[in-house]
Amino acid sequence: MRYRSTPALLSTNGVDLDHWRQPVGRIPVDMEPARNSGKCVVGYHGALARWIDFDLIRRIADDERYHVVLIGYEHDESFRDSGLDDHPCVSFLGSKSYFDLNKYAAHYDVAILPFKRYELTESVSPVKLFEYMAAGKPVVTTDLQECFKYESCLVSDTSDLFMENLHIAAAAKNDPEYLAVLAAEANKNSWHEKAISVFRQSGVNNLPVVEVQGTPLESDDIPLDMKTKISSPFYKYLRKMFWSLPIADDSKERLITAARSLGREIRGASQPRISLEGHGERLESYVSQVLSTPKKVSSEYVGLGAEPFVRADADPKLLAYYLPQFHPTKENDEWWGLGTTEWNNVSRAVPQFVGHYQPRLPGELGYYDLRIEDNLVRQVELARNYGLFGFAFYYYWFDGVRLLDKPLDMFVESKRIDFPFCLCWANESWTRRFDGTCGEILMKQSETVESYSSFIDGAIEYMKSKKYIRVDGRPLLIIYRPSLVPDCAYTLKMWRARCIESDVGSPYIIGVKENTWLDKDLLALGFDAQTEFHPGTVFHQCSDISASMNYVRQDFGGLVMDYADIVSNKKYFNYDFPKMYRAVMPMWDNTARRDNKGMIFHGASPALYKQWLKDVITYQNSSQDLPDRFVFINAWNEWGEGAYLEPDRYYGYAYLNATKEALEESR
């Protein structure tokens, strides 16, 4: 196979074995009629379209031995025209999420591929074929070219033979020898094996071993050079296609982790995946670092300051993002276990290499609980005393359902707290990425105009507070993911009208410059202004130093970026956009959440952060196209992402002190 004049490798579809081999659970409610019919359940999941042989499916349903279950999206009118939805022995269950599909397939007796044979289907590699295999279901197919190569497939070139093979498959569904063949062929078609095959065809044979649920597998990818990656439209296309693959996100993460680890070894810049024998010096340094954690302090450590910051009229307004995740909720109890908060992630962090600053232990405030008002009061005291103007609270609203609302409500209602705040709507679905596992959706935020229209009503109640931040009398609202706002211009216009009707004034809406949407003109979409949000906005300018680290974990598959390089070379000024508020991150390290798959900005320090903040303050003071001088800081308390100003045991109040000094020295 060739694409134009460039040689290319062809890889057929594969399967996520872990996903399809999960233990069989309860019969889904809408599948119970089929399962309880007393008949052999014949299952198909996939598109319902003109290439499906609906006449063959009707013949199966007409046979009193079978009940057919169809799951899938109606690609065209062909299924409706077939009349099968009214057949008493056909259960059409509609389209299902990939993350639920395995729960249905587990209750098939036999799985089928009833494709017509013509030009389109001659070239397909049906992913459901391998899903059936991995689920341990006998497979009966029409005579698709792809299916002839598999011993487990009962291939049929006529409808009579298909019916005969269906009878054979039903009898073989519990046969150990047949099931062993199914399992073996599924194993050969896992995504891991597909990746290994591609690399071997490419001449890469010395592949490191990766543990996946106790099974040794080989690595899967060779990453492009960072500079090539971030500028390549082809890479962006591949990235988009990769994340749209029908594989569980945790498996995708394992592939990426293995790829990065392999890439460093191929470039010869890091140690191979070997035992710890013979690495005594490195181990000694690592052990010394870990054992000193409880008492060690930085040379830049600063104690609590005696003189509070005194704001001048000309000072910029520093707004720090505030995470309200530090208290138990019934939802987190259900999803993660009783009492789970962000501190669970923070407490499990370990150094990935010698000199890696983990774990991060809180200082004065300890492992605080945001159900306690005293903690909020002290946070505000610290923020004000060191120069912050206000907090931008992350606002979690999902199709009308609120999460993590207690700290914000307590902040607004408390008479002991007099400190400005605004909302930053985290307008994306809530997933299991909170603890670094996968992207399974826990709380969905629909991307519909109807849902987004309802959002503003809840926000208006907070805008009525005297503490709410305003820009020329207009309440400030930040949108975290502008790319997800449906019919953006209309939605923002509707929000403004609703706010005016509610007497809070037309909101001043700022959109975040997303990493994958940097070139989009947010002003043209209706936003009043835009803002950086690091590390996303600056990421494309950063230097990747992953290959130079002295790793103890040889399976580290994350990224290590150079924080000092950003500041010393002022990479944050390599780009500019109209009406853009600048931002700063004191540090960043999300290995607490993502373990060996995290991204670390190594070399961050209070001094470097101070310089970055001073540079941005100078820039913001000279800006002529913005009505106010906001500077955004990520973040006040993102401990799980290693991005915080709050005091810790290692630096003390050094980052807060650097904030105060940057303001005072910039006057």
C-alpha positions in Angstrom: 0.0 0.0 0.0 1.3 3.5 -0.9 0.0 7.0 -0.2 1.1 9.1 -3.2 4.8 8.4 -3.4 5.5 7.7 0.2 5.6 4.1 1.5 2.9 3.4 4.2 2.1 0.5 6.5 -1.4 -0.9 6.7 -2.7 -2.0 10.1 -6.2 -3.5 10.4 -8.4 -2.8 13.4 -7.7 -4.2 16.9 -9.4 -4.6 20.2 -9.0 -3.4 23.8 -8.8 -6.7 25.6 -9.2 -5.3 29.1 -12.4 -3.6 28.2 -14.1 -6.6 26.5 -12.9 -9.1 29.1 -14.4 -7.5 32.1 -16.4 -9.8 34.5 -20.0 -10.4 33.4 -22.4 -8.2 35.4 -26.1 -7.9 35.6 -28.2 -8.1 32.5 -29.0 -4.6 31.4 -32.6 -3.8 32.0 -33.5 -3.2 28.3 -31.9 -6.5 27.4 -33.9 -8.6 29.9 -36.8 -9.4 27.6 -34.4 -11.0 25.1 -32.4 -12.8 27.7 -35.5 -14.1 29.4 -37.1 -15.3 26.2 -35.7 -18.7 26.6 -34.2 -18.5 23.2 -30.6 -18.3 21.9 -29.7 -14.6 21.9 -28.1 -13.6 18.7 -26.4 -10.2 19.0 -25.1 -7.6 16.6 -23.8 -4.1 17.6 -22.7 -1.6 15.0 -24.1 0.8 12.4 -27.5 -0.1 11.0 -27.2 0.9 7.4 -27.7 -0.2 3.8 -24.7 -2.6 3.9 -26.5 -4.8 6.5 -28.4 -7.8 5.2 -31.8 -7.2 7.0 -33.4 -10.0 5.0 -30.9 -12.4 6.7 -31.7 -10.9 10.1 -35.4 -11.4 9.5 -34.8 -15.1 8.6 -32.9 -15.5 11.9 -35.7 -13.9 13.8 -38.3 -16.0 12.1 -36.6 -19.1 13.4 -38.2 -20.0 16.7 -34.9 -21.0 18.2 -33.4 -17.4 18.2 -34.0 -13.9 19.6 -32.1 -11.2 17.8 -30.6 -8.2 19.7 -29.6 -5.2 17.6 -27.6 -2.3 19.1 -26.5 0.6 17.0 -27.0 3.9 15.3 -29.4 4.2 12.4 -27.1 5.4 9.7 -29.9 5.7 7.2 -33.5 4.6 6.6 -32.8 1.0 5.8 -33.5 -0.5 9.2 -36.7 1.4 9.6 -37.7 0.3 6.1 -37.0 -3.3 7.0 -39.8 -3.4 9.5 -37.7 -5.4 11.9 -38.3 -3.1 14.8 -41.9 -4.6 15.0 -40.7 -8.2 14.9 -41.6 -10.0 18.2 -38.2 -11.8 18.2 -36.1 -8.7 17.5 -35.0 -6.3 20.3 -33.7 -3.0 18.9 -32.0 -1.3 21.9 -30.7 1.8 20.1 -27.2 3.3 20.3 -25.1 2.6 23.4 -21.9 4.2 24.8 -18.7 2.2 24.0 -18.2 2.1 27.8 -21.5 0.2 28.2 -21.4 -1.9 25.1 -19.4 -4.7 26.7 -22.1 -5.1 29.3 -24.5 -6.0 26.6 -22.2 -8.2 24.5 -21.5 -10.3 27.6 -25.0 -11.6 27.4 -25.0 -12.6 23.7 -25.0 -16.4 23.0 -23.8 -15.9 19.5 -22.5 -12.8 17.7 -23.1 -12.1 14.0 -21.7 -10.0 11.2 -24.6 -9.9 8.7 -22.9 -7.7 6.1 -23.8 -7.7 2.5 -20.9 -8.4 0.2 -20.1 -5.6 -2.2 -17.3 -3.1 -2.9 -17.6 -1.2 0.4 -17.6 -4.3 2.7 -14.8 -6.0 0.7 -12.4 -3.5 2.2 -13.6 -3.3 5.8 -11.8 -4.6 8.9 -14.8 -4.8 11.3 -13.6 -3.8 14.8 -16.7 -5.6 16.2 -15.2 -8.9 14.9 -12.4 -8.6 17.4 -14.7 -7.3 20.1 -16.8 -10.5 19.7 -13.7 -12.6 20.0 -12.4 -10.8 23.1 -15.8 -11.2 24.7 -15.7 -15.0 24.0 -18.7 -15.1 21.7 -18.9 -17.5 18.8 -18.8 -15.5 15.5 -21.0 -16.2 12.5 -20.3 -14.0 9.5 -21.2 -13.5 5.9 -18.3 -14.1 3.5 -16.3 -11.0 4.3 -12.8 -11.1 3.0 -11.3 -10.2 6.4 -13.0 -13.1 8.2 -11.6 -15.9 6.1 -8.2 -15.6 7.9 -9.7 -16.5 11.3 -10.3 -20.1 12.4 -12.9 -19.0 15.0 -15.1 -17.3 12.4 -17.9 -19.4 10.9 -18.0 -17.9 7.4 -21.1 -18.3 5.3 -21.5 -17.5 1.6 -25.3 -18.2 1.5 -28.1 -17.6 3.9 -28.7 -21.4 4.2 -25.1 -21.9 5.3 -25.4 -18.9 7.7 -28.3 -20.6 9.4 -26.5 -23.8 9.6 -23.4 -22.1 11.1 -25.6 -20.3 13.6 -26.8 -23.7 14.9 -23.2 -24.9 15.2 -22.1 -21.7 17.0 -24.9 -22.0 19.5 -23.8 -25.5 20.3 -20.1 -24.5 20.6 -20.6 -21.4 22.8 -19.4 -23.3 25.9 -16.9 -25.6 24.2 -13.4 -25.1 25.8 -11.4 -25.8 22.6 -13.4 -23.4 20.5 -13.3 -20.7 23.2 -9.5 -21.2 23.4 -9.3 -20.5 19.7 -11.4 -17.3 20.1 -9.2 -16.1 22.9 -6.0 -16.7 21.0 -7.2 -14.9 17.9 -8.4 -12.0 20.1 -5.0 -11.8 21.7 -3.3 -11.6 18.3 -5.5 -8.7 17.4 -5.2 -6.5 20.5 -4.1 -2.9 19.9 -0.9 -3.6 21.7 0.0 -6.4 19.2 -1.1 -4.2 16.3 1.3 -1.5 17.5 4.2 -4.0 17.9 3.5 -5.3 14.3 3.7 -1.8 12.9 7.0 -1.1 14.6 8.5 -4.4 13.5 7.5 -3.7 9.9 9.2 -0.3 10.3 12.4 -2.1 11.4 12.1 -1.4 15.1 12.7 -4.7 16.9 14.3 -3.9 20.3 11.0 -3.0 22.0 10.9 -2.6 25.8 8.5 -4.6 27.9 5.5 -2.9 29.5 3.3 -4.4 32.2 -0.4 -4.2 31.4 -2.5 -5.8 34.1 0.2 -8.2 34.9 0.8 -9.2 31.2 4.1 -8.3 29.6 3.5 -6.4 26.4 5.8 -4.4 24.2 5.8 -0.7 23.6 3.8 0.9 20.9 5.0 4.2 19.6 7.9 6.4 18.6 7.1 10.0 19.4 8.1 12.7 17.0 10.5 15.4 18.1 8.6 17.8 20.3 9.2 20.8 17.9 8.0 18.7 14.9 5.0 17.4 16.9 3.5 20.7 18.0 3.8 22.3 14.5 2.7 19.4 12.4 -0.9 19.4 11.1 -0.5 15.7 10.4 0.4 15.1 14.1 -2.7 17.0 15.2 -4.8 14.9 12.8 -3.3 11.7 14.2 -3.8 12.9 17.8 -7.5 13.6 17.1 -8.0 10.2 15.4 -6.2 8.4 18.2 -8.4 9.8 20.9 -11.5 9.0 18.8 -10.6 5.3 18.6 -13.1 2.9 20.3 -10.7 2.0 23.1 -11.0 2.8 26.8 -9.1 5.9 27.7 -7.0 4.1 30.3 -5.7 1.8 27.6 -4.9 4.8 25.4 -3.0 6.3 28.3 -0.9 3.1 28.7 -0.1 3.2 25.0 1.1 6.8 25.2 3.1 6.1 28.4 4.9 3.2 26.7 5.5 5.3 23.6 7.2 8.1 25.5 9.3 5.6 27.4 10.3 3.8 24.2 11.1 7.1 22.4 13.6 8.1 25.0 15.4 4.8 24.7 15.5 4.8 20.9 17.1 8.3 21.1 19.6 6.8 23.4 19.3 9.6 25.9 18.0 7.6 28.9 18.7 4.3 30.7 17.0 1.2 29.3 14.4 -0.7 31.2 16.7 -2.7 33.4 16.8 -4.0 36.9 18.1 -1.7 39.7 21.2 -3.8 40.1 24.4 -1.7 39.5 22.7 1.6 40.1 23.6 2.0 43.7 24.6 5.7 43.5 21.3 6.7 41.9 19.3 4.6 44.4 21.3 6.0 47.3 20.5 9.6 46.1 16.8 8.6 45.6 16.5 7.0 49.0 18.2 9.9 50.7 15.8 12.3 49.0 12.7 10.3 50.0 13.8 9.9 53.6 14.6 13.6 54.0 11.1 14.6 52.8 9.4 15.2 56.2 12.1 17.7 57.4 13.9 19.0 54.3 13.4 22.7 53.4 14.5 24.6 50.4 17.3 27.2 50.4 14.5 29.6 49.2 12.3 28.8 52.2 10.5 31.9 53.6 8.6 32.1 56.9 5.4 33.9 57.5 5.7 37.6 56.8 4.9 40.2 59.4 3.9 43.1 57.1 0.8 42.7 55.1 0.6 43.9 51.5 -0.9 47.4 51.1 -2.7 47.8 47.8 -2.1 50.9 45.7 -4.7 52.2 43.2 -2.3 51.5 40.3 -1.6 47.9 41.3 -2.7 45.2 38.9 -5.5 42.8 40.2 -4.1 39.3 40.7 -6.9 36.7 40.4 -6.0 33.1 41.4 -8.1 30.1 40.3 -9.6 28.4 43.3 -10.4 24.6 43.4 -13.2 23.6 45.8 -12.3 19.9 45.7 -11.0 19.6 49.3 -14.1 18.2 51.1 -16.0 15.0 50.9 -19.2 14.8 48.8 -21.8 12.1 48.2 -20.8 11.9 44.6 -17.1 11.4 45.3 -17.9 8.9 48.0 -19.9 6.9 45.4 -17.3 7.2 42.6 -14.0 6.9 44.5 -14.8 5.7 48.0 -15.8 7.3 51.3 -14.0 10.5 52.2 -12.2 10.9 48.9 -11.0 14.4 48.2 -8.1 15.9 46.2 -5.9 15.2 49.2 -6.1 11.4 48.3 -4.2 12.2 45.1 -1.7 14.5 46.8 -0.8 12.0 49.5 0.1 9.2 47.0 2.7 11.2 44.9 6.3 9.9 44.7 9.4 11.2 43.0 9.7 9.9 39.4 13.5 10.8 39.2 16.2 12.0 41.4 15.6 15.6 42.2 11.9 15.5 41.4 10.0 17.6 44.0 7.4 15.1 45.3 5.5 14.5 47.5 4.3 18.0 48.2 3.2 18.5 51.8 1.0 21.4 52.9 2.3 23.9 55.4 0.3 26.0 57.8 -3.1 25.1 56.4 -2.5 21.3 56.5 -4.8 18.9 54.8 -7.7 21.2 55.2 -11.4 20.5 54.9 -13.4 23.2 53.1 -16.6 22.4 55.0 -15.0 24.3 57.8 -15.4 28.1 57.6 -12.2 28.9 59.5 -10.2 27.4 56.7 -11.8 29.7 54.1 -11.3 32.6 56.4 -7.5 31.9 56.8 -7.1 31.3 53.0 -8.5 34.8 52.4 -6.3 36.4 55.1 -3.2 34.9 53.4 -4.3 35.8 49.9 -5.0 39.5 50.9 -1.9 39.8 53.0 0.3 38.7 50.1 -1.3 40.9 47.4 -4.0 38.8 45.7 -7.1 40.8 44.6 -9.5 37.9 44.4 -10.4 34.3 43.6 -11.8 32.8 40.4 -13.8 29.9 41.7 -14.1 26.9 39.5 -17.9 26.5 39.0 -19.1 22.9 38.4 -22.5 22.8 36.8 -23.6 19.8 34.7 -27.0 20.1 32.9 -28.4 21.7 36.0 -26.6 19.5 38.6 -24.1 21.2 40.9 -21.0 19.6 42.3 -18.5 21.0 44.9 -20.8 23.9 45.7 -20.5 24.0 49.5 -17.2 26.0 49.7 -18.4 28.6 47.2 -21.7 29.0 48.9 -20.0 29.3 52.3 -17.6 31.9 50.9 -20.4 34.0 49.5 -22.7 33.8 52.6 -20.0 34.2 55.3 -20.0 37.6 57.1 -16.4 36.9 58.1 -15.2 36.9 54.5 -14.9 40.2 52.5 -12.9 39.3 49.5 -13.7 39.6 45.7 -14.5 36.6 43.6 -15.8 35.6 40.2 -16.8 32.4 38.5 -14.9 30.3 36.0 -17.3 27.8 34.6 -15.5 24.4 34.0 -17.9 23.7 31.1 -16.8 20.1 30.3 -18.0 16.7 31.4 -16.6 15.3 34.7 -14.5 12.2 34.1 -12.3 9.7 35.9 -9.3 11.7 34.9 -9.5 13.3 38.4 -7.3 10.4 39.7 -5.4 9.8 36.5 -7.3 6.7 35.4 -9.4 7.1 32.4 -11.9 9.4 30.7 -15.1 7.6 31.6 -17.8 10.2 31.9 -19.2 10.5 35.5 -21.2 13.6 35.1 -22.0 14.8 31.6 -22.3 18.4 30.4 -24.3 18.4 27.2 -23.1 20.6 24.4 -26.6 21.9 23.5 -27.9 25.5 23.4 -30.7 24.4 25.7 -28.3 23.3 28.5 -26.0 26.3 28.1 -29.1 28.6 28.2 -30.0 27.2 31.6 -26.5 27.6 33.0 -26.6 31.3 33.3 -29.6 31.3 35.7 -27.5 29.7 38.4 -24.5 32.0 37.8 -26.7 35.1 38.1 -27.4 34.3 41.8 -23.7 34.7 42.5 -23.4 37.8 40.4 -25.8 39.5 42.8 -23.3 39.3 45.6 -21.5 42.5 46.7 -18.3 40.5 46.7 -18.6 39.7 43.0 -15.9 41.1 40.7 -17.1 43.6 38.1 -15.4 45.3 35.1 -16.8 48.8 34.5 -19.9 47.6 36.4 -20.3 44.4 34.5 -20.0 41.0 36.3 -16.9 39.0 35.3 -17.5 35.5 33.9 -14.7 33.2 32.7 -15.4 30.3 30.4 -12.8 27.5 30.6 -13.6 25.7 27.3 -14.8 28.2 24.7 -14.5 25.4 22.0 -17.4 23.5 23.6 -19.9 26.4 23.7 -22.6 25.6 21.1 -23.6 28.4 18.7 -21.3 30.6 20.7 -22.3 34.0 19.5 -26.0 33.3 20.1 -25.3 31.7 23.5 -23.3 34.6 24.8 -25.8 37.1 23.5 -28.6 35.2 25.2 -26.6 35.1 28.5 -26.1 38.9 28.4 -29.8 39.4 27.7 -30.8 37.2 30.6 -28.4 39.0 33.0 -29.7 42.4 32.0 -33.3 41.2 32.7 -32.1 40.0 36.1 -30.6 43.4 36.9 -27.0 42.2 37.3 -25.8 43.9 34.2 -24.4 42.5 31.0 -21.6 40.1 31.9 -18.0 40.8 30.9 -17.1 37.4 29.4 -13.5 36.2 29.1 -12.7 33.0 27.2 -9.6 30.9 28.0 -7.1 30.4 25.2 -7.1 26.6 24.9 -4.0 24.6 23.9 -5.8 23.1 20.9 -7.7 26.2 19.9 -5.0 28.9 20.1 -5.6 30.3 16.6 -9.4 30.7 17.1 -10.6 34.3 17.3 -12.6 34.3 20.6 -13.5 38.0 20.1 -15.2 37.2 16.9 -17.3 34.6 18.7 -18.6 37.2 21.1 -16.2 37.1 24.0 -15.3 40.5 25.5 -11.7 39.4 26.1 -9.5 36.3 26.3 -6.9 35.0 28.8 -3.9 32.7 28.9 -4.2 29.6 31.0 -1.0 27.8 31.7 0.5 25.4 31.0 -1.9 25.0 28.1 -1.3 28.4 26.3 2.4 28.4 26.7 2.9 24.7 26.1 3.8 25.0 22.4 6.8 27.2 23.4 8.3 24.9 26.0 11.4 22.8 25.9 11.0 19.0 26.5 13.8 17.8 28.8 12.3 14.3 29.4 15.3 12.5 28.0 17.8 14.1 30.4 16.3 13.1 33.7 17.9 10.6 36.1 14.9 8.3 36.3 14.4 5.7 39.0 11.1 4.7 37.4 12.1 3.3 34.1 8.5 3.2 32.9 8.0 6.9 33.2 5.9 7.9 30.2 5.0 11.5 31.0 6.7 14.7 30.0 9.3 16.8 31.8 9.4 20.4 30.6 11.9 23.1 31.4 10.4 25.8 33.6 13.6 27.9 33.8 13.8 28.0 30.0 10.3 29.5 29.9 11.3 32.4 32.1 14.9 33.0 31.1 13.9 33.2 27.5 10.5 34.8 28.2 8.8 32.3 26.0 5.4 33.6 27.2 6.0 36.7 24.9 6.6 34.6 21.8 2.9 35.2 21.0 0.3 37.8 21.5 -3.5 38.2 20.9 -5.8 41.2 21.0 -7.5 41.9 24.3 -5.7 39.2 26.1 -5.1 39.1 29.9 -1.8 37.6 30.8 -1.4 34.7 33.2 1.3 33.0 35.3 1.7 29.5 36.8 4.0 29.3 39.9 4.8 25.6 39.1 3.1 22.6 37.6 3.4 18.9 38.3 0.3 16.6 38.0 2.0 13.3 38.8 0.0 13.3 42.0 -3.0 12.6 39.8 -1.4 10.8 36.9 1.6 9.1 38.5 4.2 8.0 35.8 2.0 9.6 33.1 2.1 13.1 34.4 3.6 16.3 33.1 6.2 18.1 35.2 7.6 21.6 34.8 11.0 20.9 36.4 13.1 23.6 37.9 10.3 25.9 39.0 11.2 28.1 41.9 9.9 31.2 43.8 12.5 33.4 42.2 11.6 32.3 38.6 7.9 32.6 39.3 8.5 36.1 40.7 10.4 37.1 37.5 7.6 35.8 35.3 5.0 37.6 37.3 7.0 40.9 37.1 7.3 40.5 33.4 3.6 40.0 33.0 2.7 42.9 35.3 4.9 45.2 33.3 3.2 44.0 30.1 -0.3 44.3 31.6 0.4 47.8 32.9 1.3 49.0 29.3 -1.8 47.3 27.7 -4.1 49.8 26.0 -6.9 47.6 24.8 -8.3 46.3 28.2 -10.6 48.0 30.6 -8.9 46.5 33.7 -5.5 45.2 34.7 -6.2 41.6 35.7 -3.4 39.0 35.9 -4.5 35.4 36.3 -2.6 32.9 38.4 -3.0 29.1 38.0 -3.6 28.5 40.9 -4.3 29.2 44.5 -4.7 25.6 45.6 -4.4 23.1 42.7 -2.3 20.7 44.8 -3.0 17.6 42.6 -1.5 19.5 39.7 1.4 21.0 41.7 0.1 24.5 40.9 -0.5 26.5 44.1 0.5 29.5 46.1 -0.5 28.2 49.5 2.4 27.5 51.9 4.0 24.1 51.9 6.7 22.5 54.1 9.5 22.8 51.6 9.2 26.4 50.5 7.1 27.8 53.3 5.5 31.1 52.3 8.1 31.7 49.5 5.6 31.7 46.6 3.3 34.0 48.4 6.2 36.3 49.3 7.3 36.3 45.7 3.8 37.4 44.7 3.9 40.3 47.2 7.4 41.4 46.1 6.6 41.2 42.4 3.7 43.6 43.0 5.7 46.0 45.1 8.8 46.0 42.8 6.7 46.7 39.7 5.3 50.0 41.0 
